[in-house]
Amino acid sequence: MPKLSPDTVLHRAPSFIAEVDTSNEVKIHFESRILKLGHDALGLLDLFHQPRTVGQALTLLGSRMKGPRAAQEALATVVSLHQAGLLRNEPAEGFSNQPFPKGGYDAALVHIAMLEDPVRKAAFQQAVRETVCEGDVVLDLGTGSGILAITAAQAGARKVYAVEPAGMVHLAQRIAERNGVADRIEFIRGWSPQLELPERADVLLTDIVGNEALDMQIWETVQDARRRLMKDSPRLVPGRLTSFATLARIPDSLLDKHRVTQDHLARWKEMFGIDFGPMAESERQRSIGFYERPENVQTWDFLSKPAELYQVDLQQDMTGPLETRCTLAADQEGEANGVVVHFEAQLGPNTTLSTAPWLGCARSHWYTAAWALPEPVKVTAGQELSYSYRYFGDGTSHLEPASGQ
């Protein structure tokens, strides 16, 4: 194994499991081994998330090292991490050999699903072509396979900064090279809130839109990038997100997977001789959120037309939790036990992406958000039901019947 010098550049292994004890000593579970390391190990592994020289990492760790012994221990930890293969002289390129979800965004499964979607990525590409002008500087957050960054370069961007925290960034670089645009794309491994760019960008691209519009914290991420990394009045893809709610009847067979019922309690009592009643009692007044495949949701009974739940302009700052109230008017008789939530993303001047389940298919790269209501409600045509929705500003949200209903 090559010797380490202050100028040696090291790359961190894509994935591992860390365990910390009460004295801040670290155990790393890696490639069927358990490595016992010093208290600097976590800090060093965090620093080497981006490739750095040994000297750079120790300098950044310097505020914690109060004497020569601390520096020696930190260097010894770097050597141990290098010998174990957690820090490497060359980056691990290509897909992860770990099964999903351990492989995260380096798993081939994730990118196959994204690129197999017959609508989503193509819609984003079209929006990029509508938005990017000759000579633009573009910031692409969560570049993944590099598809939007490459499209921006093909559309005439002078420079594209493509940011991706996962090791997939190395494959994206090779894809850009294969397509002849790597000279105009700088791939950066990291998280945008921790980055500074040599210049401000004209256009921001990002597909960090989750199954529910805000659950991957797109609003918070875009707000930070607008303030620090973009020119005034930047062009955004997407620029606006509008969420809709629809009254629905969730099939009992599916609801039984998410809510403890009397049938569960009776069956478990017979199987185990134990009364699990408190499990059902604890959730009688609770809405339960979950995701389901759109091709399954489209077979449910919908008891109302979609009504707007909220709208977010990503050019505007988030000033606190988002709280809204939505009224749904039943258009037929039935039993409503859930609310389905989807969104429309205004991607470009003439391009919109909708995650409405009735527009999805087995190849769609999204799940549909649904909320199981505390109690089913029998409704008649024209009856109105109101629901309160709150987005907490951290990727989490909650929907429930409005108070007094």
DRENDO-1510 file (C-alpha; in Angstrom, 1 decimal, always signed):
<recs>
REC; n; res; u; v; w
REC; 1; MET; +0.0; +0.0; +0.0 .
REC; 2; PRO; +1.5; +3.4; -1.0 .
REC; 3; LYS; +2.9; +5.5; +1.9 .
REC; 4; LEU; +1.0; +8.6; +3.0 .
REC; 5; SER; +2.4; +12.1; +2.7 .
REC; 6; PRO; +0.7; +15.4; +3.4 .
REC; 7; ASP; +0.1; +15.8; -0.3 .
REC; 8; THR; -1.6; +12.3; -0.8 .
REC; 9; VAL; -5.1; +12.7; -2.0 .
REC; 10; LEU; -7.6; +10.3; -0.4 .
REC; 11; HIS; -11.1; +9.3; -1.3 .
REC; 12; ARG; -13.6; +7.8; +1.2 .
REC; 13; ALA; -15.3; +4.4; +0.6 .
REC; 14; PRO; -18.9; +4.9; -0.6 .
REC; 15; SER; -20.6; +3.3; +2.4 .
REC; 16; PHE; -20.0; +1.8; +5.9 .
REC; 17; ILE; -21.7; +1.6; +9.2 .
REC; 18; ALA; -20.4; +3.6; +12.2 .
REC; 19; GLU; -21.0; +2.9; +15.9 .
REC; 20; VAL; -19.9; +5.4; +18.6 .
REC; 21; ASP; -19.6; +4.5; +22.3 .
REC; 22; THR; -20.0; +6.8; +25.3 .
REC; 23; SER; -16.3; +7.8; +25.2 .
REC; 24; ASN; -16.6; +8.8; +21.5 .
REC; 25; GLU; -14.5; +5.8; +20.4 .
REC; 26; VAL; -15.6; +4.6; +17.0 .
REC; 27; LYS; -16.3; +1.1; +15.6 .
REC; 28; ILE; -16.7; +0.9; +11.8 .
REC; 29; HIS; -18.5; -2.1; +10.2 .
REC; 30; PHE; -17.0; -2.4; +6.8 .
REC; 31; GLU; -16.7; -5.3; +4.3 .
REC; 32; SER; -17.5; -8.0; +7.0 .
REC; 33; ARG; -14.9; -6.5; +9.4 .
REC; 34; ILE; -15.2; -4.4; +12.6 .
REC; 35; LEU; -12.6; -1.8; +12.9 .
REC; 36; LYS; -11.9; -0.1; +16.3 .
REC; 37; LEU; -10.7; +3.5; +15.8 .
REC; 38; GLY; -10.0; +6.6; +17.7 .
REC; 39; HIS; -12.3; +9.5; +18.6 .
REC; 40; ASP; -11.2; +11.4; +15.5 .
REC; 41; ALA; -12.4; +8.8; +13.1 .
REC; 42; LEU; -15.9; +10.2; +12.5 .
REC; 43; GLY; -14.6; +13.7; +11.9 .
REC; 44; LEU; -12.0; +12.5; +9.4 .
REC; 45; LEU; -14.5; +10.3; +7.5 .
REC; 46; ASP; -16.7; +13.3; +7.2 .
REC; 47; LEU; -13.9; +15.5; +5.9 .
REC; 48; PHE; -12.9; +12.9; +3.3 .
REC; 49; HIS; -16.5; +12.7; +1.9 .
REC; 50; GLN; -14.9; +15.1; -0.6 .
REC; 51; PRO; -11.4; +14.1; -1.9 .
REC; 52; ARG; -8.7; +15.9; +0.1 .
REC; 53; THR; -5.0; +15.7; +0.8 .
REC; 54; VAL; -4.0; +14.3; +4.2 .
REC; 55; GLY; -2.5; +17.7; +5.0 .
REC; 56; GLN; -5.8; +19.5; +4.2 .
REC; 57; ALA; -7.8; +17.1; +6.4 .
REC; 58; LEU; -5.5; +17.5; +9.4 .
REC; 59; THR; -5.5; +21.3; +9.0 .
REC; 60; LEU; -9.3; +21.3; +9.0 .
REC; 61; LEU; -9.3; +19.1; +12.0 .
REC; 62; GLY; -6.7; +21.4; +13.6 .
REC; 63; SER; -9.1; +23.3; +16.0 .
REC; 64; ARG; -9.6; +20.0; +17.9 .
REC; 65; MET; -6.0; +19.1; +18.2 .
REC; 66; LYS; -4.4; +21.0; +21.1 .
REC; 67; GLY; -0.9; +19.4; +21.1 .
REC; 68; PRO; +1.5; +17.1; +19.2 .
REC; 69; ARG; +0.0; +14.0; +20.7 .
REC; 70; ALA; -3.5; +14.8; +19.3 .
REC; 71; ALA; -2.0; +15.4; +15.9 .
REC; 72; GLN; -0.1; +12.1; +16.0 .
REC; 73; GLU; -3.3; +10.3; +17.0 .
REC; 74; ALA; -5.2; +11.9; +14.2 .
REC; 75; LEU; -2.5; +10.9; +11.7 .
REC; 76; ALA; -2.5; +7.4; +13.0 .
REC; 77; THR; -6.2; +7.2; +12.5 .
REC; 78; VAL; -5.8; +8.4; +8.9 .
REC; 79; VAL; -3.2; +5.6; +8.4 .
REC; 80; SER; -5.5; +3.0; +9.9 .
REC; 81; LEU; -8.4; +4.1; +7.7 .
REC; 82; HIS; -6.2; +3.9; +4.7 .
REC; 83; GLN; -4.9; +0.5; +5.5 .
REC; 84; ALA; -8.4; -0.8; +6.0 .
REC; 85; GLY; -9.5; +0.5; +2.6 .
REC; 86; LEU; -12.0; +3.1; +4.0 .
REC; 87; LEU; -9.7; +5.9; +2.6 .
REC; 88; ARG; -8.4; +5.1; -0.9 .
REC; 89; ASN; -6.0; +6.6; -3.3 .
REC; 90; GLU; -8.5; +6.3; -6.1 .
REC; 91; PRO; -12.3; +6.9; -6.0 .
REC; 92; ALA; -14.7; +4.0; -6.1 .
REC; 93; GLU; -16.3; +4.6; -9.5 .
REC; 94; GLY; -19.3; +2.8; -10.8 .
REC; 95; PHE; -22.4; +1.6; -9.1 .
REC; 96; SER; -22.4; +0.3; -5.5 .
REC; 97; ASN; -22.1; -3.4; -4.9 .
REC; 98; GLN; -24.4; -3.0; -1.9 .
REC; 99; PRO; -28.1; -3.9; -2.3 .
REC; 100; PHE; -30.6; -1.1; -2.2 .
REC; 101; PRO; -31.3; +0.7; +0.1 .
REC; 102; LYS; -27.7; +0.3; +1.6 .
REC; 103; GLY; -26.3; +1.4; -1.8 .
REC; 104; GLY; -28.3; +4.6; -1.6 .
REC; 105; TYR; -28.1; +6.8; -4.7 .
REC; 106; ASP; -25.1; +4.8; -5.9 .
REC; 107; ALA; -27.3; +1.8; -6.5 .
REC; 108; ALA; -28.1; +1.0; -10.1 .
REC; 109; LEU; -31.7; +0.3; -9.2 .
REC; 110; VAL; -32.4; +3.9; -8.4 .
REC; 111; HIS; -31.1; +5.3; -11.7 .
REC; 112; ILE; -32.7; +2.6; -13.8 .
REC; 113; ALA; -36.0; +3.5; -12.2 .
REC; 114; MET; -35.4; +7.2; -12.9 .
REC; 115; LEU; -34.4; +6.8; -16.5 .
REC; 116; GLU; -37.1; +4.2; -17.3 .
REC; 117; ASP; -39.8; +6.7; -16.3 .
REC; 118; PRO; -41.5; +7.6; -19.6 .
REC; 119; VAL; -42.4; +11.1; -18.5 .
REC; 120; ARG; -40.5; +12.7; -15.6 .
REC; 121; LYS; -36.9; +13.0; -16.8 .
REC; 122; ALA; -38.0; +13.9; -20.4 .
REC; 123; ALA; -40.2; +16.7; -19.0 .
REC; 124; PHE; -37.3; +18.0; -17.0 .
REC; 125; GLN; -35.1; +17.9; -20.1 .
REC; 126; GLN; -37.7; +19.8; -22.1 .
REC; 127; ALA; -37.8; +22.4; -19.4 .
REC; 128; VAL; -34.0; +22.8; -19.4 .
REC; 129; ARG; -34.1; +23.4; -23.1 .
REC; 130; GLU; -36.8; +26.1; -22.6 .
REC; 131; THR; -34.9; +27.8; -19.8 .
REC; 132; VAL; -31.2; +27.7; -20.5 .
REC; 133; CYS; -29.8; +30.3; -22.9 .
REC; 134; GLU; -26.5; +30.5; -24.7 .
REC; 135; GLY; -23.7; +31.5; -22.4 .
REC; 136; ASP; -25.6; +30.8; -19.1 .
REC; 137; VAL; -24.0; +29.6; -15.9 .
REC; 138; VAL; -26.0; +26.8; -14.5 .
REC; 139; LEU; -26.2; +25.1; -11.1 .
REC; 140; ASP; -27.6; +21.5; -11.0 .
REC; 141; LEU; -28.4; +20.3; -7.5 .
REC; 142; GLY; -28.5; +16.5; -7.1 .
REC; 143; THR; -27.2; +15.8; -10.6 .
REC; 144; GLY; -27.3; +12.0; -10.2 .
REC; 145; SER; -26.5; +10.5; -13.6 .
REC; 146; GLY; -25.8; +14.0; -14.9 .
REC; 147; ILE; -28.8; +14.1; -17.2 .
REC; 148; LEU; -29.9; +17.6; -16.5 .
REC; 149; ALA; -26.3; +19.0; -16.4 .
REC; 150; ILE; -25.5; +17.4; -19.8 .
REC; 151; THR; -28.8; +18.7; -21.2 .
REC; 152; ALA; -27.9; +22.2; -20.0 .
REC; 153; ALA; -24.5; +22.0; -21.7 .
REC; 154; GLN; -26.1; +20.8; -24.9 .
REC; 155; ALA; -28.5; +23.7; -24.7 .
REC; 156; GLY; -25.6; +26.2; -24.8 .
REC; 157; ALA; -24.6; +26.8; -21.1 .
REC; 158; ARG; -21.1; +28.2; -20.8 .
REC; 159; LYS; -20.6; +26.5; -17.5 .
REC; 160; VAL; -22.5; +24.0; -15.4 .
REC; 161; TYR; -21.8; +23.2; -11.8 .
REC; 162; ALA; -23.2; +19.8; -11.1 .
REC; 163; VAL; -23.5; +19.0; -7.4 .
REC; 164; GLU; -24.0; +15.5; -6.1 .
REC; 165; PRO; -23.3; +14.1; -2.6 .
REC; 166; ALA; -23.2; +10.4; -3.7 .
REC; 167; GLY; -20.3; +8.6; -5.4 .
REC; 168; MET; -22.5; +8.5; -8.5 .
REC; 169; VAL; -20.9; +11.8; -9.4 .
REC; 170; HIS; -17.9; +9.9; -10.8 .
REC; 171; LEU; -20.1; +8.0; -13.2 .
REC; 172; ALA; -21.8; +11.2; -14.2 .
REC; 173; GLN; -18.4; +12.7; -15.1 .
REC; 174; ARG; -17.7; +9.8; -17.4 .
REC; 175; ILE; -21.1; +10.1; -19.0 .
REC; 176; ALA; -20.4; +13.7; -19.7 .
REC; 177; GLU; -17.1; +12.8; -21.2 .
REC; 178; ARG; -18.7; +10.2; -23.4 .
REC; 179; ASN; -21.2; +12.8; -24.6 .
REC; 180; GLY; -18.5; +15.4; -25.4 .
REC; 181; VAL; -19.6; +18.1; -22.9 .
REC; 182; ALA; -17.3; +17.5; -19.9 .
REC; 183; ASP; -15.2; +20.6; -20.7 .
REC; 184; ARG; -18.2; +22.8; -19.7 .
REC; 185; ILE; -19.4; +20.8; -16.6 .
REC; 186; GLU; -17.6; +20.8; -13.2 .
REC; 187; PHE; -18.8; +17.9; -11.1 .
REC; 188; ILE; -18.7; +18.6; -7.4 .
REC; 189; ARG; -19.2; +16.0; -4.8 .
REC; 190; GLY; -20.9; +17.5; -1.8 .
REC; 191; TRP; -24.0; +19.2; -0.3 .
REC; 192; SER; -24.9; +22.6; -1.7 .
REC; 193; PRO; -25.3; +24.3; +1.7 .
REC; 194; GLN; -21.6; +23.6; +2.3 .
REC; 195; LEU; -20.4; +24.9; -1.0 .
REC; 196; GLU; -19.2; +28.1; -2.5 .
REC; 197; LEU; -18.9; +28.7; -6.3 .
REC; 198; PRO; -16.4; +30.9; -8.1 .
REC; 199; GLU; -19.3; +32.7; -9.8 .
REC; 200; ARG; -23.0; +33.1; -9.3 .
REC; 201; ALA; -25.3; +31.1; -11.6 .
REC; 202; ASP; -28.1; +32.3; -13.9 .
REC; 203; VAL; -30.2; +29.1; -13.8 .
REC; 204; LEU; -30.8; +26.5; -11.0 .
REC; 205; LEU; -31.9; +23.0; -11.9 .
REC; 206; THR; -33.0; +20.4; -9.4 .
REC; 207; ASP; -35.1; +17.2; -9.4 .
REC; 208; ILE; -35.0; +16.9; -5.6 .
REC; 209; VAL; -38.8; +16.7; -5.7 .
REC; 210; GLY; -40.1; +13.9; -3.6 .
REC; 211; ASN; -43.3; +11.8; -3.7 .
REC; 212; GLU; -44.9; +14.7; -1.9 .
REC; 213; ALA; -43.8; +18.0; -3.3 .
REC; 214; LEU; -41.8; +19.2; -0.3 .
REC; 215; ASP; -40.6; +16.0; +1.4 .
REC; 216; MET; -37.0; +16.2; +0.1 .
REC; 217; GLN; -36.7; +19.7; +1.5 .
REC; 218; ILE; -36.5; +21.3; -2.0 .
REC; 219; TRP; -37.9; +24.7; -0.7 .
REC; 220; GLU; -35.2; +25.0; +2.0 .
REC; 221; THR; -32.4; +23.9; -0.4 .
REC; 222; VAL; -33.4; +26.2; -3.2 .
REC; 223; GLN; -33.8; +29.1; -0.8 .
REC; 224; ASP; -30.2; +28.7; +0.4 .
REC; 225; ALA; -28.9; +28.4; -3.1 .
REC; 226; ARG; -30.8; +31.4; -4.3 .
REC; 227; ARG; -29.3; +33.6; -1.5 .
REC; 228; ARG; -25.7; +32.5; -1.8 .
REC; 229; LEU; -25.0; +30.9; -5.2 .
REC; 230; MET; -27.4; +32.5; -7.7 .
REC; 231; LYS; -27.7; +35.9; -9.4 .
REC; 232; ASP; -30.6; +38.2; -8.7 .
REC; 233; SER; -33.9; +36.8; -10.1 .
REC; 234; PRO; -32.5; +33.5; -11.3 .
REC; 235; ARG; -34.4; +31.1; -13.5 .
REC; 236; LEU; -35.5; +28.0; -11.7 .
REC; 237; VAL; -36.4; +24.5; -12.8 .
REC; 238; PRO; -38.9; +23.9; -11.2 .
REC; 239; GLY; -40.2; +27.3; -10.3 .
REC; 240; ARG; -43.5; +26.5; -8.7 .
REC; 241; LEU; -45.1; +23.5; -6.9 .
REC; 242; THR; -48.8; +23.2; -6.5 .
REC; 243; SER; -50.2; +20.4; -4.3 .
REC; 244; PHE; -53.7; +19.0; -4.6 .
REC; 245; ALA; -55.9; +16.8; -2.3 .
REC; 246; THR; -58.6; +14.3; -3.4 .
REC; 247; LEU; -61.1; +12.5; -1.2 .
REC; 248; ALA; -60.7; +8.7; -1.6 .
REC; 249; ARG; -61.7; +5.3; -0.4 .
REC; 250; ILE; -58.6; +3.3; +0.5 .
REC; 251; PRO; -59.1; -0.5; +0.1 .
REC; 252; ASP; -59.4; -2.3; +3.5 .
REC; 253; SER; -56.7; -4.8; +2.5 .
REC; 254; LEU; -54.2; -1.9; +2.1 .
REC; 255; LEU; -55.4; +0.0; +5.1 .
REC; 256; ASP; -54.8; -3.1; +7.3 .
REC; 257; LYS; -51.1; -2.8; +6.5 .
REC; 258; HIS; -51.0; +0.7; +8.1 .
REC; 259; ARG; -53.6; +0.7; +10.9 .
REC; 260; VAL; -54.1; -1.7; +13.7 .
REC; 261; THR; -57.7; -3.0; +13.5 .
REC; 262; GLN; -60.0; -5.2; +15.7 .
REC; 263; ASP; -59.4; -8.0; +13.3 .
REC; 264; HIS; -55.6; -7.8; +14.0 .
REC; 265; LEU; -56.2; -7.8; +17.7 .
REC; 266; ALA; -58.5; -10.8; +17.6 .
REC; 267; ARG; -56.0; -12.7; +15.4 .
REC; 268; TRP; -53.0; -11.8; +17.6 .
REC; 269; LYS; -54.9; -12.7; +20.8 .
REC; 270; GLU; -55.6; -16.2; +19.3 .
REC; 271; MET; -52.0; -16.6; +18.1 .
REC; 272; PHE; -50.1; -15.3; +21.1 .
REC; 273; GLY; -52.5; -15.2; +24.0 .
REC; 274; ILE; -51.9; -11.5; +24.5 .
REC; 275; ASP; -54.2; -8.5; +24.3 .
REC; 276; PHE; -52.5; -5.9; +22.1 .
REC; 277; GLY; -55.5; -3.5; +22.4 .
REC; 278; PRO; -53.4; -0.4; +23.4 .
REC; 279; MET; -51.8; -0.5; +19.9 .
REC; 280; ALA; -55.2; +0.2; +18.3 .
REC; 281; GLU; -56.3; +2.6; +21.0 .
REC; 282; SER; -53.2; +4.8; +20.5 .
REC; 283; GLU; -54.1; +5.7; +16.9 .
REC; 284; ARG; -57.9; +6.2; +17.0 .
REC; 285; GLN; -57.6; +9.9; +16.5 .
REC; 286; ARG; -54.5; +9.8; +14.3 .
REC; 287; SER; -54.1; +10.3; +10.5 .
REC; 288; ILE; -51.5; +8.0; +9.1 .
REC; 289; GLY; -49.5; +9.0; +6.0 .
REC; 290; PHE; -47.9; +6.5; +3.6 .
REC; 291; TYR; -46.8; +6.2; +0.0 .
REC; 292; GLU; -48.4; +3.8; -2.6 .
REC; 293; ARG; -47.6; +3.1; -6.2 .
REC; 294; PRO; -49.7; +5.3; -8.6 .
REC; 295; GLU; -50.8; +2.3; -10.7 .
REC; 296; ASN; -52.4; +0.9; -7.5 .
REC; 297; VAL; -53.9; +4.2; -6.3 .
REC; 298; GLN; -55.6; +4.8; -9.7 .
REC; 299; THR; -57.8; +1.8; -9.0 .
REC; 300; TRP; -59.2; +3.3; -5.8 .
REC; 301; ASP; -62.6; +5.1; -5.6 .
REC; 302; PHE; -62.2; +8.9; -5.7 .
REC; 303; LEU; -65.1; +10.7; -4.1 .
REC; 304; SER; -64.2; +14.3; -5.0 .
REC; 305; LYS; -62.4; +16.4; -7.6 .
REC; 306; PRO; -58.9; +17.5; -6.7 .
REC; 307; ALA; -58.8; +20.8; -4.8 .
REC; 308; GLU; -55.7; +22.9; -4.3 .
REC; 309; LEU; -53.9; +22.2; -1.0 .
REC; 310; TYR; -51.1; +24.7; -1.2 .
REC; 311; GLN; -48.9; +26.5; -3.8 .
REC; 312; VAL; -45.2; +27.2; -3.3 .
REC; 313; ASP; -43.2; +29.7; -5.4 .
REC; 314; LEU; -39.6; +28.7; -5.1 .
REC; 315; GLN; -38.5; +32.3; -5.9 .
REC; 316; GLN; -40.1; +33.2; -2.5 .
REC; 317; ASP; -38.5; +32.6; +0.9 .
REC; 318; MET; -39.9; +30.1; +3.4 .
REC; 319; THR; -40.7; +32.1; +6.6 .
REC; 320; GLY; -42.0; +29.4; +8.8 .
REC; 321; PRO; -44.2; +26.3; +8.8 .
REC; 322; LEU; -46.7; +26.2; +6.0 .
REC; 323; GLU; -50.3; +25.8; +7.3 .
REC; 324; THR; -53.3; +25.5; +5.0 .
REC; 325; ARG; -56.9; +24.3; +5.1 .
REC; 326; CYS; -58.6; +22.6; +2.2 .
REC; 327; THR; -62.3; +21.9; +1.6 .
REC; 328; LEU; -63.2; +18.9; -0.5 .
REC; 329; ALA; -66.7; +18.6; -2.0 .
REC; 330; ALA; -67.9; +15.0; -2.5 .
REC; 331; ASP; -69.2; +14.4; -6.0 .
REC; 332; GLN; -70.7; +11.0; -5.2 .
REC; 333; GLU; -72.0; +8.9; -2.4 .
REC; 334; GLY; -69.6; +6.7; -0.6 .
REC; 335; GLU; -67.3; +6.1; +2.4 .
REC; 336; ALA; -64.3; +8.3; +2.6 .
REC; 337; ASN; -61.4; +7.0; +4.7 .
REC; 338; GLY; -58.5; +8.7; +3.1 .
REC; 339; VAL; -57.1; +11.7; +1.2 .
REC; 340; VAL; -54.7; +11.4; -1.8 .
REC; 341; VAL; -52.2; +14.1; -2.3 .
REC; 342; HIS; -50.4; +14.8; -5.6 .
REC; 343; PHE; -48.6; +17.8; -7.1 .
REC; 344; GLU; -47.9; +19.7; -10.3 .
REC; 345; ALA; -44.5; +21.2; -10.8 .
REC; 346; GLN; -44.1; +24.1; -13.2 .
REC; 347; LEU; -40.8; +23.1; -14.7 .
REC; 348; GLY; -40.4; +25.5; -17.6 .
REC; 349; PRO; -42.4; +28.2; -19.4 .
REC; 350; ASN; -44.4; +25.6; -21.3 .
REC; 351; THR; -43.7; +22.4; -19.4 .
REC; 352; THR; -45.5; +21.0; -16.3 .
REC; 353; LEU; -45.1; +17.7; -14.5 .
REC; 354; SER; -48.0; +16.1; -12.7 .
REC; 355; THR; -47.8; +13.2; -10.2 .
REC; 356; ALA; -51.6; +12.6; -10.3 .
REC; 357; PRO; -51.9; +8.9; -9.8 .
REC; 358; TRP; -54.4; +8.5; -12.7 .
REC; 359; LEU; -51.6; +9.7; -15.0 .
REC; 360; GLY; -49.0; +7.2; -13.7 .
REC; 361; CYS; -48.0; +3.7; -14.6 .
REC; 362; ALA; -45.8; +0.9; -13.4 .
REC; 363; ARG; -42.7; +2.7; -14.8 .
REC; 364; SER; -43.4; +6.0; -13.2 .
REC; 365; HIS; -40.7; +7.1; -10.9 .
REC; 366; TRP; -42.9; +8.3; -8.0 .
REC; 367; TYR; -45.1; +7.0; -5.4 .
REC; 368; THR; -48.4; +8.7; -4.4 .
REC; 369; ALA; -48.9; +10.2; -1.0 .
REC; 370; ALA; -52.0; +9.2; +0.9 .
REC; 371; TRP; -53.4; +9.9; +4.4 .
REC; 372; ALA; -55.6; +7.4; +6.1 .
REC; 373; LEU; -58.1; +9.3; +8.2 .
REC; 374; PRO; -58.8; +8.5; +11.9 .
REC; 375; GLU; -62.4; +7.4; +11.1 .
REC; 376; PRO; -64.2; +6.7; +7.9 .
REC; 377; VAL; -67.0; +9.2; +6.9 .
REC; 378; LYS; -70.1; +8.4; +4.9 .
REC; 379; VAL; -70.6; +11.2; +2.4 .
REC; 380; THR; -73.3; +12.2; -0.1 .
REC; 381; ALA; -72.9; +14.2; -3.3 .
REC; 382; GLY; -72.3; +17.8; -2.5 .
REC; 383; GLN; -71.2; +17.3; +1.1 .
REC; 384; GLU; -68.1; +19.3; +2.0 .
REC; 385; LEU; -65.3; +18.1; +4.3 .
REC; 386; SER; -62.4; +20.3; +5.4 .
REC; 387; TYR; -58.8; +19.2; +6.2 .
REC; 388; SER; -55.9; +21.0; +7.8 .
REC; 389; TYR; -52.4; +20.5; +6.4 .
REC; 390; ARG; -49.1; +21.5; +7.9 .
REC; 391; TYR; -45.6; +21.3; +6.5 .
REC; 392; PHE; -43.1; +21.7; +9.3 .
REC; 393; GLY; -40.1; +22.9; +7.3 .
REC; 394; ASP; -38.0; +19.8; +7.6 .
REC; 395; GLY; -39.4; +17.5; +5.0 .
REC; 396; THR; -42.2; +16.3; +7.3 .
REC; 397; SER; -45.9; +17.1; +7.1 .
REC; 398; HIS; -49.3; +16.2; +8.6 .
REC; 399; LEU; -52.9; +16.2; +7.3 .
REC; 400; GLU; -56.0; +15.7; +9.5 .
REC; 401; PRO; -59.7; +16.6; +9.6 .
REC; 402; ALA; -60.1; +20.3; +10.4 .
REC; 403; SER; -61.0; +21.0; +14.0 .
REC; 404; GLY; -64.8; +21.3; +14.7 .
REC; 405; GLN; -65.7; +18.9; +11.9 .
</recs>
